[in-house]
């Protein structure tokens, strides 16, 4: 069961991801049921895509959120306890990547791909993730959290300029795909960027500008995670923004990243440590900055449901490391079943 769409600002990105995962999955091994979630929360079984999968017709690059309206509770209850049903949530952003869907699936005792409730919520909230990373001793850039209704809006801009310097990056704490992110070069732009970020979340993260290379690592597994070769992002604009990722395609992905062997070993070990510290499971893409002549490796963020199109960094990294796209899907399903068996095996007796 592939869930896509969703009610977040990353709805359209999810539709693209789902189309490519469905196209790559082994149709001789899996019965694939795509279910789109509309922006108003309605669940729709995509009968058109199911028919295309059955007769071998090519899918579009982006799945429609259309079809037969279904009741999610009835649909999930009908599969409750069936080990043969695995849910693949491809819902980027809030109400999909943040533990909410994961919690609902656990209530129905359904196996699902990816991190659990705690890890999903933690990694979605960039502020809390930074706090946990700091506790785990994982290096990261300097940052400030602003909570609307809690922190003083009159003091935040001055504090940012004084503590972080300029320019800075301002982003909503609970969103991805570079939605709502701005690079602010002066005090007026900082104020404007905070107001933009507050359109998407009540918690805003302001980070220092890091003059470093953008390096990403794909992680796969559970308690003993495997890491991929590193990949490097060379932005086509001032920074790796939404247009760069999904519209112009101007960014260049360099795989493997040209790094010394020692640096590669360091970042792979750091990615595995981060994955474990955040209690991730199944998959995650761990993003770093690399200051070659400065502080070295700095954690940027962890994505528990990374982009999964053939052109996305996560599957491309694994392909370069030796795992083909369809095999990657198989491994993720296997991990989901293994984790589910352990989870439902815990005693509920006092």
Secondary structure, 3 states (H helix, E strand, C coil): CEEEECCCCCHHHHHHHHHHHHHHCCCCCCCCCEEEECCCCCEEECHHHHHHHHHCCCCCCCCCCCCEEECHHHHHHHHCCCCCCEEEECCCCCCCCCCHHHHHHHHCCCEECCCCHHHHHHHHCHHHHHHHHHHCCCCECCEEEEECCCCCHHHHHHHHHHHHCCCEEEEECCCCCCCCCEEECCHHHHHHHHHHHCCCCCEEEEEECCCCEEEEEEEEECCCCEECCCEEEECCCCCCCHHHHHHCCCCEEEECCCCCHHHHHHHHHHHHHHHHHCCCCEEEEEEEEEECCCCEEEEEEEECCCCCCCCCHHHHHHHHHCCCHHHHHHHHHHHHHHHHHHHHCCCCCC
